[in-house]
Amino acid sequence: MAKKNAHYWYRTLHRDIAYFFLGLILAFSFSGIVLNHRRSIDPQEYTVNTEKIKVDLESDKSLWTPEYMKTLGATITEEPYRDFRDRGEAVRLYFEDAYATINVATGEGEIEYVRTIPVLGQMTILHKSTNTWWIWFSDIFGVAMLVIAITGMFIAKGKYNFKRRGLPLALLGLIFPFIFLFLIR
């Protein structure tokens, strides 16, 4: 049996790791593109119903404890309460499948009942998940992407190798991230 050279191992690692992570590569790529446009489309959820509300909101914000907001939330909806955010002139209460926005001065607002967009919504959640196991898995995925990128540099031989063709293209590809990082914010 012939000895397997480094080129063989670069190709094998590149191919097999890419095959293993293909689903995640596709999910991250597609949902990442959609997240880039989240100002024009919410890729995670859609509104199924909106209702006007009026509540007696305590004007002294120092009394806005999690317990107080949970009690207030129970007067708005039966949805399980999650959290709240003070947004200056408004306060937002978050529920399992809804959120309410209330004007601090008037106590008037609305509650939006939402549903997760099937598949796409779950894929976008992967970008923001803080689950410990997911963080470890996505760190492994990040290392795998580095291996795929590095081994990909050594797959082509001859006039299309990395040194002759890949390096100039890679340097050209670096220009755009640096333009956006340092010139266009």
C-alpha positions in Angstrom: 0.0 0.0 0.0 1.3 3.4 -1.0 2.2 5.9 1.7 -0.4 8.6 2.1 1.1 12.1 1.7 0.1 15.3 3.4 -2.0 16.3 0.3 -4.1 13.2 0.8 -4.8 14.0 4.5 -5.6 17.7 3.7 -8.2 16.5 1.2 -9.6 13.8 3.5 -9.9 16.1 6.5 -11.4 18.9 4.4 -14.0 16.6 2.8 -15.0 14.6 5.9 -15.3 17.5 8.3 -17.3 19.5 5.7 -19.6 16.5 5.2 -20.1 16.1 8.9 -20.9 19.8 9.4 -22.8 20.3 6.2 -26.2 20.7 7.8 -24.9 23.3 10.3 -23.0 25.1 7.6 -26.2 25.4 5.5 -28.3 26.4 8.5 -25.8 29.1 9.7 -25.3 30.4 6.2 -29.0 30.7 5.3 -30.1 32.0 8.7 -27.1 34.4 8.8 -28.2 35.9 5.5 -31.7 36.4 6.8 -30.4 37.9 10.1 -28.5 40.4 8.0 -31.9 41.7 6.9 -33.7 41.7 10.2 -34.5 45.4 10.0 -36.9 44.6 7.1 -38.0 41.1 8.1 -38.2 39.4 11.4 -36.6 36.0 10.7 -37.5 34.5 14.0 -41.2 35.1 14.6 -44.4 36.5 13.1 -47.4 38.3 14.8 -50.6 36.3 15.0 -52.7 38.9 17.0 -52.3 42.4 18.4 -54.5 43.8 21.2 -54.7 47.3 22.7 -54.1 47.3 26.5 -54.4 49.8 29.4 -52.8 49.1 32.7 -52.2 50.9 36.0 -48.4 51.2 35.8 -46.6 52.3 38.9 -44.9 55.7 38.0 -42.0 55.2 40.5 -39.6 53.0 38.4 -37.8 52.0 41.6 -40.8 49.8 42.4 -40.5 47.9 39.1 -39.2 44.7 40.6 -39.4 41.4 38.7 -42.3 40.4 41.1 -44.2 43.6 40.4 -43.8 43.2 36.6 -44.8 39.5 36.8 -48.0 40.5 38.7 -48.7 43.3 36.2 -48.1 40.8 33.4 -50.8 38.5 34.8 -53.3 41.3 34.4 -52.5 41.6 30.7 -52.3 37.9 29.5 -52.3 34.3 30.6 -49.1 33.8 28.7 -46.2 32.8 31.1 -44.2 35.9 32.1 -40.5 36.0 31.3 -38.9 39.4 31.8 -39.2 43.1 31.3 -37.1 46.0 29.9 -37.3 49.7 30.7 -37.0 51.5 27.4 -37.3 55.1 28.8 -40.7 56.3 27.7 -42.0 52.7 27.4 -41.6 49.5 29.2 -41.7 46.1 27.4 -42.9 42.9 29.1 -41.8 39.6 27.6 -44.0 36.5 27.7 -43.5 33.0 26.3 -45.3 33.7 23.1 -46.0 37.5 23.3 -44.7 40.8 24.3 -46.4 44.0 25.6 -45.2 47.5 25.0 -46.6 50.0 27.5 -46.3 53.8 27.5 -44.9 54.8 30.9 -46.9 58.1 31.1 -50.3 56.8 30.0 -50.3 53.1 30.8 -51.6 52.5 27.3 -50.0 50.1 24.9 -50.4 46.9 23.0 -49.6 43.2 23.3 -48.4 41.2 20.3 -48.9 37.5 20.3 -46.2 35.8 18.2 -45.2 32.4 16.8 -41.8 31.2 15.8 -41.4 30.8 12.1 -40.9 27.1 11.5 -37.4 26.0 10.8 -36.0 29.5 10.0 -36.9 30.7 13.4 -35.2 27.8 15.1 -32.1 28.3 12.9 -31.8 32.0 13.9 -32.1 31.0 17.6 -28.8 29.0 17.1 -27.0 32.2 16.5 -28.0 33.6 19.9 -28.2 30.5 22.1 -26.3 30.6 25.4 -26.9 27.0 26.2 -23.6 25.6 27.6 -23.7 22.5 25.4 -24.5 24.5 22.3 -21.7 26.9 23.0 -19.2 23.9 23.3 -20.6 22.4 20.1 -20.4 25.7 18.2 -16.8 26.2 19.4 -16.0 22.8 18.0 -17.8 23.9 14.8 -15.6 27.1 14.7 -12.5 25.0 15.0 -13.8 22.7 12.3 -14.3 25.8 10.1 -10.7 26.7 10.7 -9.6 23.2 9.7 -11.7 23.3 6.6 -10.3 26.7 5.6 -6.7 25.7 6.3 -6.8 22.3 4.7 -8.6 23.9 1.7 -5.5 26.0 1.1 -3.5 22.9 0.4 -5.9 20.9 -1.8 -5.2 22.4 -5.2 -1.9 21.6 -6.9 0.0 23.2 -9.8 -1.0 26.6 -11.2 -4.2 26.7 -9.1 -2.4 26.1 -5.8 -2.9 28.4 -2.8 0.4 30.3 -3.3 -0.3 31.2 -7.0 -4.1 31.6 -7.1 -5.5 31.3 -3.5 -3.3 33.8 -1.7 -4.1 36.7 -4.0 -7.8 35.9 -3.9 -7.7 35.5 -0.1 -6.0 38.8 0.3 -8.5 40.4 -2.0 -11.3 38.9 0.1 -9.9 40.4 3.2 -10.2 43.9 1.8 -14.0 44.0 2.3 -14.2 43.0 6.0 -11.5 45.6 6.7 -13.4 48.3 4.8 -16.5 47.6 6.8 -14.6 47.3 10.1 -12.6 50.5 9.8 -14.2 52.8 7.2 -17.9 52.1 7.1 -19.6 51.7 10.5 
